[in-house]
């Protein structure tokens, strides 16, 4: 084998190694992404099955049900067009309350209920997660431009 062919073989092996490493890294990255879906998208079946994702909206007033002697909570969220039932087993954030914007991380079960592994509540009165504000504005539930009030 000539020195030129040896160099070409080494370059080809390096390129193949880098390509395989990039493919594996991108595959792992794709599985760890948490996409945001609105309640309308979840209700229409656009959300992934078997993979975690984020869903956000306003907690429907009068929908929070706590199981006695347990930390399990059931509630509904809405974007003004559709509602999604959520089940969460854990301690809710102090700022969680009905009528406020939240984002939940979890996945859908076979019965069409979102099983949350984490619930995130707004941190002050002038903030709403951008995804929630945008989906509420599109549904007509939010009548002003929330970008003016974001911090």
Buried (B, 14 or more C-beta within 10 A) or exposed (E): EEEEEEEEEEEEEEEEEEEEEEEEEEEEEEEEEEBBBBBBBBBEEEBEEEEBBBBBBBBBEEBBEEEEEEEEBBBBBBBBBBBBBBBBEEEBBEEBBEEBBBBBBBBBEEEEBBBBEEBBBBEEEEBBBEBBBBBBBBBEBBEEEBEEEEE
